[in-house]
Amino acid sequence: MDPILACLTNPRFFSPQELEEIKEYYREVEEEEAEEADMYDVEVPLELTGPCASQSELLYKIAASAEELEKVEEDVEVLRDFIQAPEIETFLSGNDYTDEIKAQVILASLKEANLSESTKEFIESLVGSQKYSNLGRIFDGFEEIMCEHRKETRVTVLSAQPLNNVALDEIVGIIKSKVSEDAKIILQAKVDPQLIDGYILQVASETVDTSFTTFAQKLVHQWSENAKAEQAKITAEIKSMGLTV
């Protein structure tokens, strides 16, 4: 169940009649989304899961049916930059404005960006869904679908310093074990000195973390657990002698 729906349908906060009204509203929204998805005779190459999966798939269907996939990808990058602005993020996540106003603000603000008709149609299709605060997650899902569409695997490597050939060979070996043989690998390397040493590798939804920072955190946690266990042992021994701790 959607976590928002689970919270809204908590019997501690609403009467039985109010709960039924809330559930009926969500059922109507889901039916409308299903009807919209059926309007486009397009097969989505990747089945997503999660609360924003249907919107990501709908964006792909709209773009594919209009043969505007590449243009919509460009639009998504423009929209990402736009929604990441703190004031816009607050505006979209708040309840002070209706979905209609949010859609109008997005499209009016990006008028000079020449968004495709497919992108505009999708933005307007979200009216009534209360999903504008989840645009980032919707775009993440769309990008996953596009990677599958092109048979690509996006790999992000975050390292403490630029990687040498030995480290790159090790990473390539890990990647090859995670993807299909015919997959095209798109590698994006980033540097984060706070990792101190090692790297964090993300292949699709899987993460391999060999950074020293994470290792140190695990080591400190283990020391803490060992100290607690030792303290508990000493306390038990003292009590067994009839003494008060």
N, C-alpha and C positions, 0 to 999 in steps of 0.2 A: 504493500500500500504506500502511496505517496506520503512522505513524512508530514507534509503540510496538512493533508487530509486526515492523517492519523491524529494530529494535534487538534484539528477542528472538530473531530468527531468524538472527542473525549467526553464521556457522559458527566464528568464532574463540572463541566462548564456550560453545557447546553441541555435544554429540555428535549424529550423524545421527539416532539414536533420539529424543533429547530434542527435536530440532528438529521431528520429525514429530508428537510429542505436543503441542507448542506450537501447531503449525499446525492440528492436529485440534481442539484446544480452541477456537481462534478460529473455525473453520468451524462448530462446534456453536453458538457464541454468535450468529453471523450468521444461521444457520438459525432459531434460536429467535426472534430479533428479526423476521425476515421473517414467521414464522408469527403472531407477535403483531400485526404490522401488518395482516395479512390478516384478522384477526378483526373489524376495524372497516370496514364498507362505507361509507367516506367518501373523497371525492376531495380531495386536498390541492391548494389553488390555486397553490402555488408549489413547484417542485422545487429542493431545496437540494443542495449538494455539501459534502463535508468529512466528517471523522471523527464528527461529532455530528449529521449531517443526519437519520439514521433515527430518533434519539431525539426530535428536535424535531418531526418529522412524526408520530411516534407520540403525542406529547402532544396535538397538534392533533386527531388522529383520536379519541382517547379523549374529549376535551372536546366535540368536535362531535357524536359519536354520542350523548352524554348531554345534548346541548343546554346545555352549561355553559361555553361559550367565554368569555363576559364574566367569569364567576366565576373561571375558571382564570387569566385575565389578572390579576385582582386577587391571586390566590394567588401568581402568579409574582413580583409586586412584593414581597410579604411574604417570599417565599423568597430573593429577591435580597438584601434587607437582612440576612437571617439568615446566609447563606453568606459575606457579605463581612466578617463579624467575624473578626479574625485567628485567634482560637483555633478557630473553626469551620472556617475555610479550612485550617488545619494538620491538623485532625482528619480532614477529608474527603480531603485529598490524601495522607495518610500510609498506611502499610501495616500499622499496628499493630492495626487492627480490620477485621473482615469487613464485606462489603456489608450483611449482615443487620443488624448492629449499627448501621451508619451510617444505614440506613433507619429503624430504631427510634428513634434519637436525634433525627433530623429531625422525625419525626411527633410524638414525645413533647414535644419542645421547643416545637412550634407548635400544641399541642393547643388553646390558648386562641384561636388565630387562626381557628378554625372552617374549616379547609381543606375544599374540596369533595371529594366522593367520587372524582371524576375525578383530582384532583391526588394524592390518597392512592394511588390505583391506579397512577398513573404512577411515583411515588416507589418503590413496592414493586416495580414491574416492572423497575427498574434493578438489582435484586439479581443478582449474578453477572456483570454487564457491566463492572464496574470503571470506571464512568462518573460516579460521584458527585463526583469532583474537577472534572468538566467541566460541572457544572450551569449555570454562568454562560453558557457557549457554547451549551448546549442551549436556554436561555431566549432567548438572542439570536436563534437560528434560529426559535423559536416566534413571537417578535414580528415577524420578517420575514414569516412566513406570515400572521399576523393583519393586517398592513398590506396585504398583497395581497388578503386576504379582504374587507377594507373598501374596497379601491381607494384606499388612502392611501399617501402618500410622506412618510416622516419626514425632516425636514431639521434638522440641528444647525448653528448658527452660533456660533462661538467668536470673540469680538472683544476687542480691547484696551480698548475703551470702548463705551458704548451707541451703536448705529448710528443715523445720521440717515436722512432719506428718500432722499437720493441713493444712499447705500450700499445701502439696502434695495431700491431699484429695480434696482440692478445685480445684486444677489443673486437677485431674482425672475426676472430675465432668464436667469441661468445655470440656475436650477432648471427653468424652463419648457423649456429645451433638452435636459434630461436625463430628463424624465418624459413620460408620455402626457398628451394634452390633457384627458382626463376624470379625471385623478388628483386626489385631494384632498390638499393639502399641509398637513402638520402641522409648524409651525415652532417650534423651541426655541432661544432665544437665551441664550447664556452669556457672561460677561465674564471675561477673564483678562488683567490688567495686564502680565503678563510678555511678552505678544506685542508690546508697545510701540505698534504701529500695524498696521492692516490686519485681516484676519480669516481664519479657517479654516472652510471650508464643507464639510460632509459630506452628500451626497445618496446614500442607499442605501449602496452599497459604494464610491462614488467620492468623492475628496477634492480640493478646490481650496484651495490654501494661498497667500494673498497677504499673510501677516503679515510685518512688518519683521524679526522674529526669524529666521524661516526664510531671508529674503533675505540677512540679514547672515551667517548660517551658510554659505550658498552662496558668498557673496562671499569670506569668509575661506578657504574651501576652494579657491576659484579662485586666490586669491593664493598659497596654499601650493603648489599645483600649478605655478604659474608660477615660483615661487622655485626649486622642485626642478628644473624644466626649465632654468632659467638656470644653476643650479649645475652641472648635468650638462654643459652646453655649455662652461662655463669649464674644467671638469676635463678634457674632451676636448681642448680647445685646448692646455692645459698639457702633456698627455701627448704631443700631436703634436710638441711642441718638444723632446721627449726629456727632459723634467723629471719628477721624482717628486712626486706630490701627497701 
